[in-house]
C-alpha cells in the first residue's frame, strides 16, 4: 500500500521555470521538498495566510471557509493524490459529522483553504519519490517576509497597476518601513509610489 506522507508549507518563491509564476514549496519531515507551480492570485492568497494579514473584504478562499464553518463542515485533510503531465491533482476530504465527502480540487486552492482551516496536507510516497527534490540550499522566502518578498520593485515590472495592487495588501506600518528603506537606497521613484499609497489611505480614513 502506498504510504501517506504529511507535508508542511515551507514557503513561496519565484518560479525558476515559468515566468510570472510562483512555486509553493511543500516539505516532508525530512530533506525532500515538493514544488507546486501556481499563478499570482493563488500565491497571493497563500502568502496572506502565511503572514497572517487580513484583507478588508474576504477573498474567495476566505468566503469558502466561512461557508464551511457556518454549516459545521470540517476539512479533515488535503491529499495530493496524483501527478500527471506536470500537474498535481488533489482531493479535499470533508466531514459534516455523519458523512465523509471527497472533492476534486486544484492543489493551490486546496492548500490555500487548508491553511485557513488549519487542516493537514498529505501526499503519497510514490508522488514524493517522483517529484521530490533535495535542494543544496533553500531559496524560499521566510514566512514572515513572504508577501513583501513577492512585491516587485520599480524596474522589475512595467505594470504600475499590478504594483499598486500588491501594495494594497500591505499594512500601513509595513509601507512606512519599506519607504524608509528605499529612501536610504535613494530609490526615489519607488518612494514616490509608496508615498502615493500612504496618501491614498489617509484620504480614505478622512472620508470614512
C-alpha positions in Angstrom: 0.0 0.0 0.0 1.3 3.5 -0.9 2.3 5.3 2.3 0.8 8.7 3.0 3.3 11.4 3.9 2.4 14.5 5.9 3.5 17.8 4.3 4.1 21.3 5.6 4.2 24.6 3.8 7.8 25.7 3.6 7.1 28.9 1.8 6.9 30.6 -1.6 9.5 31.6 -4.1 9.6 32.8 -7.7 9.3 30.0 -10.2 12.6 29.3 -12.0 10.9 27.6 -14.9 7.9 29.7 -15.7 7.9 33.5 -16.0 5.3 35.3 -13.8 4.6 32.2 -11.8 5.4 31.1 -8.2 6.5 27.9 -6.6 4.8 26.7 -3.4 7.4 24.6 -1.6 5.9 21.7 0.4 8.3 19.6 2.5 8.1 16.4 4.4 9.7 15.7 7.9 13.0 15.1 6.1 15.1 16.6 3.4 12.8 16.3 0.4 10.8 19.2 -0.9 8.0 19.3 -3.5 7.5 22.4 -5.6 4.0 23.2 -6.9 3.8 25.9 -9.6 0.9 28.3 -9.4 -0.2 31.8 -10.6 -0.1 35.1 -8.9 -3.7 35.1 -7.4 -3.2 31.7 -5.7 0.3 32.6 -4.5 -1.0 35.9 -3.2 -3.8 34.1 -1.2 -1.4 31.7 0.4 1.1 34.4 1.2 -1.6 36.4 3.1 -2.2 33.4 5.4 1.5 32.8 6.0 1.9 36.4 7.1 -1.4 36.5 9.0 -2.6 39.5 7.0 -6.4 40.2 6.8 -7.8 41.8 3.8 -10.6 44.5 4.2 -13.0 42.2 2.4 -13.0 38.3 2.3 -11.2 36.7 -0.7 -12.8 33.7 -2.4 -10.9 31.3 -0.2 -12.0 33.2 2.9 -15.6 33.1 1.8 -15.4 29.3 1.2 -14.0 28.8 4.7 -16.7 30.9 6.3 -19.4 29.0 4.4 -18.0 25.6 5.6 -17.7 26.7 9.2 -21.2 28.2 9.2 -22.6 24.7 8.4 -20.1 23.0 10.7 -18.3 21.3 7.9 -14.7 20.3 8.7 -11.8 19.9 6.3 -10.2 16.7 7.5 -7.3 16.8 5.2 -6.0 17.6 1.7 -4.5 14.8 -0.2 -2.2 15.4 -3.3 -3.2 12.2 -4.9 -1.8 12.3 -8.5 0.8 13.8 -10.7 0.3 13.6 -14.4 1.9 15.6 -17.2 3.3 18.2 -14.9 0.1 18.8 -13.0 -0.7 17.9 -9.4 -4.2 16.6 -8.6 -5.7 16.9 -5.1 -8.7 15.9 -3.1 -10.2 17.8 -0.2 -11.7 15.4 2.4 -14.6 17.0 4.2 -16.6 15.7 7.3 -20.0 17.0 8.4 -20.3 14.8 11.5 -22.0 12.0 9.6 -20.5 11.7 6.1 -17.1 12.0 4.5 -17.1 13.7 1.1 -14.1 13.9 -1.2 -13.9 16.8 -3.7 -11.5 17.2 -6.5 -9.6 20.4 -6.3 -6.7 22.3 -7.8 -3.7 21.9 -5.4 -3.2 25.6 -5.0 -6.9 26.2 -3.9 -6.8 23.1 -1.6 -3.6 24.4 0.2 -5.0 27.9 0.5 -8.1 26.6 2.2 -6.2 24.0 4.3 -4.0 26.8 5.7 -7.1 28.8 6.7 -8.9 25.8 8.3 -5.7 24.5 9.9 -6.0 21.2 8.2 -3.3 18.7 7.4 -1.8 18.2 3.9 -0.7 14.8 2.6 0.7 13.1 -0.4 1.8 9.6 -1.3 5.3 8.3 -1.1 5.2 7.3 -4.8 4.5 11.0 -5.7 7.2 12.3 -3.4 9.7 9.8 -5.0 8.7 11.1 -8.4 8.5 14.8 -7.7 10.5 15.4 -4.5 13.9 17.2 -4.6 16.6 17.6 -2.1 17.9 21.2 -2.6 21.5 22.1 -1.9 20.4 25.4 -0.5 16.9 26.7 0.3 15.9 29.8 -1.7 12.5 30.0 -0.1 11.4 33.3 1.4 11.0 33.3 5.2 7.3 33.1 6.1 7.3 36.4 7.9 8.5 38.2 4.8 6.9 36.1 2.1 4.5 38.7 0.8 7.0 41.5 0.9 9.5 39.4 -1.0 6.9 38.8 -3.7 6.2 42.5 -4.3 8.1 43.7 -7.4 10.3 46.7 -7.3 10.2 49.5 -9.8 12.3 48.4 -12.7 11.3 44.8 -12.3 7.8 45.4 -13.6 6.3 47.8 -16.1 2.8 47.2 -14.8 2.2 50.0 -12.3 -1.4 48.9 -11.7 -0.1 45.5 -10.5 2.4 47.1 -8.2 -0.3 49.2 -6.6 -2.5 46.1 -6.3 0.3 44.4 -4.3 0.8 47.5 -2.1 -2.8 47.5 -1.1 -2.2 44.1 0.7 0.5 45.5 3.0 -0.3 47.1 6.3 0.4 50.8 6.7 3.3 50.2 9.1 4.9 47.9 6.5 4.7 50.5 3.8 6.2 53.2 6.1 9.1 50.9 7.0 9.6 50.0 3.3 9.6 53.7 2.4 12.3 54.4 4.9 14.5 51.7 3.3 14.0 52.9 -0.3 14.8 56.5 0.6 18.1 55.3 2.2 18.7 53.5 -1.1 17.9 56.7 -3.0 15.2 54.8 -4.9 13.0 57.9 -5.2 10.8 56.5 -7.9 9.6 53.7 -5.6 9.5 56.1 -2.7 7.0 58.3 -4.6 4.8 55.3 -5.3 4.8 54.3 -1.6 4.1 57.9 -0.7 1.1 58.0 -3.0 -0.3 54.8 -1.4 0.1 56.2 2.1 -1.7 59.4 1.0 -4.5 57.4 -0.6 -5.1 55.5 2.7 -5.0 58.8 4.7 -7.7 60.2 2.3 -9.8 57.1 2.8 -9.5 57.4 6.6 -10.5 61.1 6.4 -13.5 60.3 4.1 -14.7 57.4 6.3 
